[in-house]
Amino acid sequence: MPINQLLKDLKIGADEAERLNLAFTLTLQSLDLVDRNDPICQIVAAKVIEIDKAGTHDPRDIAELAAKQLGFAEVRPP
């Protein structure tokens, strides 16, 4: 899972890692991305972490912002 690779480098607690994993999963679902080995998933994971670092911490809000910022105008709500 791409986000776990990125989270290893961060000094975060289990609760924060769980929240970011949920945000990542919701983002992938909203974009209809199933194959977590797809290279786009690495980009999505980095975007989720970036949004969280910028101060948005609700997983659903992160998923919505990530999809928008990645340029996906028409996405299903998670």
N, C-alpha and C positions, 0 to 999 in steps of 0.2 A: 504494500500500500504506500503510495508516494508520500502522503502526509507524515506517516510515521518516520520515514527517513529524514525528513526535514525537522521534525520535532525532537529527534535525538540530539541535534545540535543546540537546541534551546534549553535553557534551565527553567523548566516549568513543572508544576505539580500535576498530579494525576487528574484532578478535577479540570484543570485548564486543558490538558491533553484530550480528555474526554469531550469537552465542549468543542474543541477545534475539530476533532474527528466527526462529531455530529454535524457541524457546519459544512465540512468537506463532503460528507455523505449526502446531505440535503442539496448541496450545490450540484453534485453529480447527478442526482435524481432529477433536479429541475432541468438539467441540460440533456437528459436521456443518455448519459454516459454510463455504460455498463462495464466495459473492460478497463479495469484499473491499471492495466499495463499500457494502455494507450498513452502516448507521450503528452497529450493535452492534459491528462490528469496531474502531471507534475506541475504544469502551469497553474491549474486550478488550485492545487494545494498551496503553492506559493502565494497566490492571490488571497486565499482564505487567511493565511497567517498575516499577510500585509494589512488586511482590513482589520483584523483583531488588534494588531499592534497600534493601529491608528485610533483605536478607542471604541470600536463597535464590538460588543461582546455577545449579543444575542445570536445564537446559531442561525435562526431563520433570517434575521437581518443581514448577517454576514453572507448567507447563501444568495439572497436577493441582490445585494451590492456586488458580489463577485460575478454573478451572471451578467449584470449590467455593465460593469467595468471591463469585462472580457469581450464586450461587444455583441452579446446575445440579446437582441431586442425582444424577441418573442420566446419567452420561457414559461414553462408550467410552474405555478406556485408549488413550493416544496410541501 
